[in-house]
Amino acid sequence: MKITTFARRETDSLDDILSLLQGRIFHVTKHAYLSSILADGEIKTNTDGSLPTTFGSSSNAFFRKRGCVALFDYRPEPTEEMMFYRRKCWPFMPARGCDDGIAILILKAEAHAAVIPWTRWKEEGDAKEMVVPFVEVGYRGPISVELVDEVLCLKLEEDPTSLAAHLRKARSVAR
């Protein structure tokens, strides 16, 4: 399994990394959790909610409630509608403000056949359950690291000259 590390400033473009994800299915987690995944030999499901989450609350997530690992599906060429949802759930989002950054585990093509599409939510889900249309898919049960083709690690460093950095500093002084 190939592991590539990227370090960028928060204001740098991530288009080159994004292009590596196009046409692929992947799981995003905090870099701090990568060693545990590799040691366990699998990306575990979080059905009981005992594992920490990378994207905030998942207590009402459609795929989690069905014993699946949630994944991003960037296989289709994106339409305008897909891009709307990709922006709402951007895979690099957890890297902002995360000391260690994130790890993006890209699945081998042989795992794709077992993926459950987001449209299953329309068939059997509850409207209150969370799913990201056109982006999120699920994989029932844990995913063996043998099905991981590549890992991209990304650490975003603060750009002290950015507007975001100035806002964070102003907020911390105001407290």
N, C-alpha and C positions, 0 to 999 in steps of 0.2 A: 504494500500500500504506500503510495507516494504521499508525502506530507510537504506542503509548500507554505511558507510563512510570509505574510505581507505586513509591513508597518507603514502606516500613513498618518498624515495630519488630518484632522477632522474636516478641513476645508478642501482636501485633495479629491480629485475625481476617483471614483471606484468603477468606472465604466469598463476598464480592462478585466477586473475581477468578475463583474457582472456578465461580461461576454463569455467567461469560462463556465458560467452556470446555465447559459442558454442551451436548450435542448436536453437538459438533464433533470433528474430528480434528486433532491438533497434534504438533509436534516441539519438544522442549525441549533447549536448549543453553546453555552459559555465555554471558553477554553479551559476553565478550571475543572469542568466535568469530563474533558476528553480522556485524561489518564484513567479515570474510573471505567469509562466505556471500553477502552482498549484492554484494561486488566480483566474486566468481566467478559470480554469477548462479544459484547452485544450492546445495541442501543435498546434500552429497556422501555417497556410501556409504563405509563404512569396512571393506570386505572384507579388505584386507590388514593392518588394524590400525594403520596409520601415523598416523591422526588421533587427537588426544587425545579421551578420552571424558568425558562429563558425569556418567554414572551408574556410575562405577567400571569394573571389569573387564568387558570384553565379548568376550573371546577365544573363548568358547564360546556366544555368543548365536545363537539359531536364525536370526533375520532377517539379522544381519550376515554370517553364513556363506553366505547365499544372495544376496548382493549387494543387499540392501535397506536402506533407511533405516528405522529403527525409529520408530514413532509411537505416540501415545496415542489410543485411540478412546473418546471420551466421548459417542458418539451415542446409545446405548441409555439408556433410563431405568434407573438402577442398581438392581439387586436386592441383597439382603443378601450373596450370594456375590460379586458384583462389587465391592461396597464393601470386602470383606475384602482383595481384591487391589489395589484402588485405594489403600488405606491402606499396603499393603506397598511400593508403588511410587508414591509421592506426587509429582506433577509439580513441587512447590515445594521438594522435598528438597535439590537442589543449590544453592539460594539461601542456605541456612544455611552460614555460614562462607566464602562466596564474596565476595570484595571487590567485584567488579563486578556481581554478581547474575546473573540468568538472562534469556534471551529465549525466549518461547514463540511459535513460528511456527504460526499457524492456517491450515490449508489451505482453499482454496475448495471448494465442494461438487462442482465438476466433476472434482476429483482423487479423489473417494471411490470411484468405480467401479474404479480401478486398485489399490485397497488389498487386500492379502492378509490374510485373517483369521488370528488366532492358532490356530484349529482346524486349520490346515494342519500345524502341528507334530505333532498327534495322528496325522495321516495319513502323513507322511513324515519326521518328526523322530526324533532319537535322544533317549532319555530323559535323557541327560546334557546335552543342549543347553538353554540357558536361554530361557524365554519367560515373559511375565507373562500368565496366563490372564485372559480377559475384559477386558483393558486394552490389551495391546500388539497392534499390527498392523504390517505391513511394506509398503513401496512399493519395487518393484523398480527399481533404478537411481537416479540422482540425481533430485532434485525441483527443477524450475525455480522460481525465485523468482516467476515469473509465476503460479504456482499457489498462492502465499501470499496470503491475503486480508488478514491483519492480524498485527501483531507486538505482543505484550504484554511489556514489560520490567519485571522486578521486582527490586528491591534490598531485602534485609532487613538492617536495622541492629540491632546489639546493644542490648538493653534492659539497662542496667547494674544495674537493680533486680531482674531476673529470677533465678529459681533457677538456670537454665542458665548465666547469666553468672557467678554466684557459684561454681558448680562448675568452670567453665573457669578462673577466677582461682585457685581452690584447687589445681587440677591443675598449673597453670603454676608456682606457688610451690613445690609439692612436688618438682618436678624439679630 
